Amino acid sequence: MLALLAFHLLWSACALIFLTRRHRTPASAAVWGAIVLLLPAAGTLLYILAGYRRPAPPRCEPPFRGDALGRIIAQGCNTRPTPRNRIDLLHNGSNAFSALIATLQRATRSIHMEYYIFRDDRVGRTIADILIRKSRAGVEVRVIYDAVGSWRLPRPMLRRMHRAGIRTAAYAPIRFPWFTPRAARRNHRKIVVADGKVAYLGGINIAAYYLDGDDMGKWRDEHLRMEGDAVADLQRLFLDDWAAACGERLDPALHTCAHAIRQPLSVQIAWAEEGTSRTTLAEAFAAAIVRAHRHVRLCSPYFMPPTLILDALRLAVSCGVRVEAMIPSCSDSLLTDLAADSYVEDLLAAGVELYRYDNGFLHAKVLIVDDFLVSIGTANMDYRSLMDNLEVTAFIRDRETARRMAATFDADRASCTRVEPQTWRPAPWRRTTGDLLRLLAPLL
C-alpha cells in the first residue's frame, strides 16, 4: 500500500512538472494537475487524448508586409492573399450539391475530395456513382474521409470505389487500445479540387440531411465554389493531407493548372493543424474582429470560443463596433448546447447583440467584418475547431462579397429570436450544468 501511494505521489509530481512546462496558463495546468492527481490512470489517458498538444515550432517572419491578418496567416500557413479569383456563394445544400455535381461531371484529369462526413445515403451514393464513372473513364480520383466523422461509411461502398480504381484514405482510425493524441484531433475539412482549376470549401458535408433536414429541421449552411489563384493553395493542402494519411507524396506542380481568371478579388486560404498553423485561425479571427471599425457579424453552430476570441469581441464592442452573433436555438449535441449557454451571459454582458436561429439548424461558419472582409470555412467558434481539429477557411477581401453576405446575414436574422439581457433567465439546473460543462469546453 505504501509503495502504491509513493508511486502515486511520484507520478503526480512528475505530471505536475510536465504540465507546468507545457501549459503556460496557470488555470489550465492546475486543472489537468488536479485531474491526474485524483485519477492517475484515467486522468493521464484523458490528457493524452484531449489535453496534450505538441509544442509548435517557432514561426519565421515571411517576406510579406501586408496587414496584421495577412501576416498572421502567412506566418502560420505560408499562404498569401491571392489577387485573381472568382467565387460563387452557395447557400445551403441544394445549391452546393448541384454545383459540385456539375463540376465533378465535367472533370477530365483529377478529382480530389476531403470530407469530415461522407454518408451512405442518396447524396453520398450519387456522388460515389459519379466518382466511379469518372475513375473508370481515366480520371484520377482520391478521397480522404475522417475515420470518426464517416464511421457509417460502409465497406461495400468503399469496395465499389476501390474496384473502380478510386484511391481512398481514412484519417486517423482509432484502434483500441493504442490511443494517441491524434485520436481526439479530427479532420474537419471539406475540400474538393477538380482538375486543379475548380475548388470547393465550406461547412457542407456529403450527407442528405443538408437537403432533407432532420429532427432539428432544415440545415442552414454556407459553401464556396472557387476558381483562380487560391485553388493552388487548396490543392497543396489536400496533397499534404494525402501524404499524411497514406504516406504517398505527390507533386503539386503536376496537379495544378493555369487559369484564365482576371477578376480582381483577393482570397487568402488559412488552416489549422499541428505545427506552426495550430493557432492560426484563432489568431486570424481575433485580428479580423479587433480590426473592425463599424460592424462585426458572425455565425457559428457551436459557440464555446477560446479566451482570445471572447476578448476580441469585448474589445470591439468597447471601441464602439456593433457586434452581432448568430447561433442556433439547438444543435445536434445537447452537451454543447448546455456548455454554449454558459457563454451567452458573457456575450450579453459585453454588449454583443445575440440572436438564436429558429428556422432549423444553423450550421454556417461565417465572419463578416465591416464592408471589406468575409471568412467562410469549416471552423466553428469553439475549442475543438480552433485548438485541435484540422480546419480550413477562406478569407475574402472584397466589398461586393461582404455586401452580399451581410444581406444574407440580415435576412437570416428575420428567422431569429434576439436574446435580451433582461429576459435571459435559464433554468437553475441548466445554468449550473452549463457552467460545469464549460470546464470541459476543450473536450466537446
C-alpha positions in Angstrom: 0.0 0.0 0.0 2.8 2.4 0.9 4.6 1.5 -2.4 1.4 2.3 -4.3 1.0 5.6 -2.5 4.6 6.5 -3.2 4.2 5.7 -6.9 1.0 7.8 -7.0 2.8 10.8 -5.5 5.8 10.4 -7.7 3.6 10.1 -10.8 1.6 13.2 -9.8 4.8 15.2 -9.1 6.3 14.3 -12.5 3.0 15.1 -14.2 2.8 18.5 -12.4 6.3 19.4 -13.6 5.5 18.3 -17.1 2.2 20.2 -17.1 3.6 23.5 -15.8 6.2 23.4 -18.5 3.8 22.6 -21.3 0.8 24.7 -20.2 1.7 28.3 -19.5 -1.8 29.3 -18.5 -2.0 28.6 -14.7 -5.7 27.6 -14.7 -5.1 25.0 -17.4 -2.1 23.5 -15.7 -3.9 23.4 -12.4 -7.0 21.7 -13.8 -5.0 19.0 -15.5 -2.8 18.5 -12.5 -5.8 18.0 -10.3 -7.3 15.5 -12.7 -4.1 13.5 -12.8 -3.7 13.7 -9.0 -7.3 12.4 -8.3 -7.5 9.9 -11.2 -3.9 8.9 -12.2 -4.7 6.3 -14.9 -7.9 7.8 -16.3 -6.6 11.4 -16.0 -3.4 10.5 -17.8 -5.4 8.8 -20.6 -7.7 11.8 -20.8 -4.8 14.2 -21.0 -3.2 12.2 -23.8 -6.5 12.1 -25.8 -7.7 15.7 -25.2 -5.1 17.9 -23.4 -1.7 17.1 -24.9 -0.5 19.3 -27.8 2.9 19.2 -29.4 4.7 22.5 -29.0 4.5 24.4 -32.2 7.8 25.1 -33.9 8.9 28.8 -33.9 7.4 30.8 -36.7 9.7 32.5 -39.2 8.8 36.0 -40.3 7.8 35.6 -44.0 8.8 38.1 -46.7 5.3 39.6 -46.6 4.4 43.0 -45.4 0.6 43.1 -45.6 -1.8 43.9 -42.8 -1.8 42.1 -39.5 -4.4 39.5 -40.6 -2.4 38.7 -43.7 0.9 38.3 -41.7 -0.7 36.0 -39.2 -1.9 33.7 -41.9 1.4 33.9 -43.8 3.4 33.0 -40.7 1.2 30.1 -39.8 0.3 28.6 -43.3 2.8 30.2 -45.7 -0.1 31.5 -47.9 -0.5 35.0 -49.2 -3.6 36.9 -50.3 -4.1 35.8 -53.9 -5.2 38.6 -56.2 -7.2 37.0 -59.1 -10.1 34.8 -58.1 -13.8 34.2 -58.9 -16.1 32.8 -56.2 -19.7 31.7 -56.1 -21.6 31.8 -52.8 -23.5 28.6 -52.3 -26.2 28.9 -49.7 -27.4 25.6 -48.3 -27.1 22.0 -49.6 -29.2 22.3 -52.7 -27.0 25.0 -54.3 -23.8 23.4 -53.1 -24.6 19.8 -54.3 -25.9 20.9 -57.7 -22.8 23.0 -58.4 -20.5 20.2 -57.1 -22.1 17.5 -59.2 -21.8 19.7 -62.3 -18.1 20.2 -61.6 -17.5 16.5 -61.0 -19.2 15.5 -64.2 -17.0 17.9 -66.2 -13.7 16.8 -64.6 -11.3 15.3 -67.1 -8.0 14.9 -65.2 -8.3 14.7 -61.4 -10.8 14.8 -58.6 -9.5 15.3 -55.0 -12.1 15.2 -52.2 -11.7 15.6 -48.4 -14.6 15.4 -46.1 -15.3 15.0 -42.4 -18.6 13.2 -43.1 -19.3 11.1 -46.2 -22.7 9.3 -45.7 -24.1 6.3 -47.4 -27.4 8.0 -48.3 -28.9 9.3 -51.5 -26.4 12.2 -51.7 -23.4 10.1 -50.8 -24.4 7.3 -53.3 -25.0 9.9 -56.1 -21.5 11.4 -55.5 -19.9 7.9 -55.3 -21.5 6.8 -58.5 -20.1 9.9 -60.3 -16.7 9.3 -58.9 -16.8 5.6 -60.0 -17.8 6.6 -63.6 -15.1 9.2 -63.7 -12.4 6.8 -62.4 -13.4 4.2 -65.0 -13.1 6.9 -67.6 -9.5 7.5 -66.6 -9.8 10.4 -64.2 -7.6 10.3 -61.2 -9.8 10.2 -58.1 -8.6 10.4 -54.5 -10.8 10.7 -51.4 -9.9 11.4 -47.8 -12.6 10.9 -45.1 -12.4 11.2 -41.4 -12.5 7.8 -39.7 -14.7 9.1 -36.9 -16.9 11.5 -38.8 -17.5 9.0 -41.5 -17.8 5.9 -39.3 -21.1 5.0 -41.0 -19.4 4.8 -44.4 -19.9 1.0 -45.3 -17.2 -1.3 -46.6 -19.3 -2.3 -49.6 -19.4 1.3 -50.9 -15.6 1.6 -50.3 -15.0 -1.7 -52.1 -17.1 -0.5 -55.1 -15.0 2.6 -55.2 -11.7 0.7 -54.9 -12.7 -1.8 -57.7 -13.2 1.3 -60.0 -9.7 2.5 -59.2 -10.5 5.2 -56.7 -7.9 5.7 -54.0 -9.3 6.4 -50.5 -7.7 7.2 -47.2 -9.2 7.2 -43.7 -7.8 9.9 -41.5 -6.7 8.8 -38.0 -8.6 5.5 -37.4 -9.0 4.7 -33.7 -7.6 1.3 -32.8 -8.2 0.3 -29.2 -6.1 0.3 -27.0 -3.4 2.2 -29.0 -4.8 5.6 -28.3 -2.7 8.6 -29.3 -3.3 12.4 -29.0 -4.2 12.3 -32.7 -7.3 10.3 -31.9 -9.0 13.4 -30.5 -8.0 15.6 -33.4 -10.3 15.0 -36.3 -10.1 16.1 -39.9 -13.0 18.5 -40.1 -12.1 19.9 -43.5 -14.4 19.9 -46.5 -12.4 20.4 -49.7 -12.9 19.4 -53.4 -10.4 20.3 -56.1 -11.3 19.3 -59.7 -8.7 19.3 -62.5 -6.5 21.6 -60.3 -8.8 24.5 -61.5 -12.0 24.5 -59.5 -12.3 24.2 -55.7 -15.0 24.0 -53.1 -14.8 24.5 -49.3 -17.3 25.4 -46.6 -19.5 23.8 -44.0 -21.4 21.3 -46.0 -20.5 17.6 -45.8 -21.7 14.8 -48.1 -25.0 14.0 -46.4 -28.7 14.1 -47.4 -29.8 16.0 -44.3 -28.4 19.1 -45.9 -31.2 18.7 -48.4 -33.9 16.9 -46.4 -33.3 18.2 -42.9 -33.7 16.1 -39.8 -35.3 16.3 -36.3 -33.9 19.8 -36.0 -35.4 20.9 -39.3 -33.6 22.2 -42.3 -29.8 22.7 -42.1 -28.7 26.3 -42.9 -25.2 26.4 -44.2 -22.7 28.2 -46.5 -20.2 26.9 -49.0 -17.9 28.4 -51.7 -17.1 27.5 -55.3 -13.8 29.0 -56.3 -11.6 29.5 -59.4 -8.3 31.3 -59.7 -5.1 31.7 -57.8 -6.3 30.4 -54.4 -7.1 27.0 -55.9 -3.4 26.1 -55.8 -3.3 26.6 -52.1 -6.2 24.3 -51.5 -4.7 21.7 -53.9 -1.4 21.9 -52.0 -3.2 21.4 -48.7 -5.1 18.4 -50.0 -1.8 16.8 -51.2 -0.2 17.4 -47.8 -3.2 15.8 -46.1 -3.0 12.9 -48.6 0.7 12.3 -47.8 -0.1 12.4 -44.0 -3.0 10.0 -44.4 -1.4 7.3 -46.6 2.3 8.2 -47.0 2.1 9.0 -50.7 3.6 12.3 -51.6 2.5 13.8 -54.9 4.0 16.7 -56.9 1.7 19.8 -56.6 3.1 21.1 -59.9 1.5 18.1 -61.7 -1.9 18.7 -60.1 -2.2 22.5 -60.5 -3.4 24.1 -63.8 -3.1 27.6 -65.2 -6.4 29.6 -65.2 -7.8 32.4 -67.2 -9.4 34.4 -64.3 -8.6 38.1 -64.4 -11.2 39.3 -62.0 -9.5 41.2 -59.1 -10.8 39.5 -55.9 -8.4 38.8 -53.0 -8.6 35.4 -51.3 -6.2 34.1 -48.7 -6.5 30.4 -47.6 -5.8 29.7 -43.9 -5.9 26.4 -42.0 -5.3 24.9 -38.6 -3.4 21.7 -37.8 -0.4 20.5 -35.7 2.6 22.7 -36.2 3.0 26.4 -37.0 -0.6 26.8 -38.0 -2.1 25.3 -34.8 -3.5 28.6 -33.5 -3.5 30.5 -36.8 -7.3 30.5 -37.3 -8.0 31.6 -33.7 -5.4 34.4 -34.1 -6.7 35.4 -37.5 -10.4 35.6 -36.3 -9.3 37.7 -33.4 -7.2 40.0 -35.6 -10.1 40.5 -38.0 -12.5 41.3 -35.2 -10.3 43.9 -33.5 -9.6 45.5 -36.9 -13.4 46.3 -37.3 -14.4 49.9 -37.4 -18.2 49.7 -37.6 -19.7 46.2 -37.7 -18.9 42.6 -37.0 -21.4 39.8 -37.9 -20.6 36.1 -37.0 -22.4 32.8 -37.3 -21.4 29.6 -35.6 -23.3 26.4 -34.8 -21.2 25.7 -31.7 -20.1 28.8 -29.7 -17.5 27.9 -27.0 -14.7 30.2 -28.0 -11.2 30.4 -26.6 -10.5 33.4 -24.4 -8.7 35.1 -27.3 -11.9 35.3 -29.3 -14.0 36.5 -26.4 -11.6 39.2 -25.5 -11.5 40.3 -29.2 -15.3 40.6 -29.2 -15.3 42.6 -25.9 -12.6 44.9 -27.2 -14.5 45.5 -30.5 -17.7 46.4 -28.6 -15.8 48.7 -26.2 -14.4 50.5 -29.2 -17.9 51.3 -30.5 -18.2 48.5 -33.0 -21.6 46.9 -33.4 -21.2 43.1 -32.9 -23.9 40.6 -33.9 -23.6 36.9 -33.2 -26.0 34.3 -34.5 -26.1 30.8 -33.0 -28.7 28.0 -33.4 -31.6 27.6 -30.9 -30.5 24.0 -30.6 -27.7 21.9 -32.2 -27.1 18.2 -32.7 -25.4 17.9 -29.3 -27.1 18.6 -26.0 -23.8 18.8 -24.2 -22.5 21.5 -26.4 -25.8 23.4 -26.2 -25.6 23.4 -22.4 -22.0 24.5 -22.5 -22.7 27.2 -25.1 -25.4 28.6 -22.8 -22.7 29.5 -20.3 -21.1 31.8 -22.9 -24.4 33.7 -23.6 -24.1 35.7 -20.4 -20.5 36.7 -21.3 -21.7 37.9 -24.7 -24.6 39.9 -23.3 -22.5 41.4 -20.6 -20.0 42.5 -23.3 -22.8 44.3 -25.3 -22.9 41.8 -28.1 -26.3 41.5 -29.9 -27.1 37.8 -29.7 -29.6 36.0 -32.0 -30.8 32.4 -31.9 -31.7 30.9 -35.2 -35.2 29.2 -35.1 -35.7 28.1 -38.7 -33.9 24.7 -38.4 -30.2 24.1 -37.5 -27.8 26.9 -38.3 -24.5 25.2 -39.3 -22.8 28.1 -41.2 -19.4 29.3 -40.1 -19.2 32.9 -41.2 -17.4 36.1 -40.1 -18.2 39.4 -41.8 -16.2 42.5 -40.8 -17.4 45.9 -41.9 -17.8 46.0 -45.7 -14.4 44.5 -46.8 -13.8 41.1 -45.2 -15.6 37.8 -45.2 -14.5 34.4 -43.8 -16.2 31.2 -44.8 -14.9 27.8 -44.0 -15.1 24.8 -41.7 -14.0 26.2 -38.4 -16.6 26.7 -35.6 -16.0 29.2 -32.9 -15.1 26.6 -30.3 -12.0 25.0 -28.8 -12.3 21.8 -30.8 -12.1 23.6 -34.1 -9.6 26.3 -33.2 -7.2 24.3 -30.9 -7.5 20.7 -32.0 -9.1 19.8 -35.3 -7.9 20.1 -38.9 -9.8 23.0 -40.4 -9.7 25.3 -43.5 -11.1 28.7 -44.1 -11.1 31.3 -46.9 -10.6 35.0 -46.0 -12.1 37.1 -48.8 -11.3 40.8 -49.1 -14.0 42.0 -51.4 -16.6 44.7 -50.8 -19.3 43.1 -53.1 -18.9 39.7 -51.4 -19.1 41.4 -48.0 -22.2 43.2 -49.0 -23.9 40.1 -50.3 -23.0 38.0 -47.2 -24.2 40.9 -44.9 -27.5 40.9 -46.7 -27.8 37.1 -46.2 -27.0 37.5 -42.5 -29.6 40.2 -42.2 -32.2 38.0 -44.0 -31.4 35.1 -41.6 -31.9 37.4 -38.7 -35.6 37.6 -39.6 -35.7 33.9 -38.6 -34.1 34.5 -35.2 -35.1 35.4 -31.7 -33.0 38.1 -30.1 -31.7 37.2 -26.7 -32.2 40.2 -24.4 -30.1 40.6 -21.2 -33.3 41.4 -19.2 -35.1 38.2 -20.2 -32.1 35.8 -20.3 -33.1 33.6 -17.3 -32.1 30.0 -17.9 -33.5 27.4 -15.5 -31.2 26.9 -12.5 -30.4 23.3 -13.5 -29.4 24.4 -17.0 -27.3 27.3 -15.8 -25.4 25.1 -13.3 -25.0 22.3 -15.8 -23.7 24.7 -18.4 -21.2 26.3 -16.0 -19.9 22.8 -15.1 -19.7 21.7 -18.8 -17.8 24.9 -19.6 -14.9 23.4 -17.7 -14.9 20.6 -20.4 -15.3 23.0 -23.4 -12.0 22.0 -24.9 -13.2 18.4 -25.0 -16.7 19.0 -26.5 
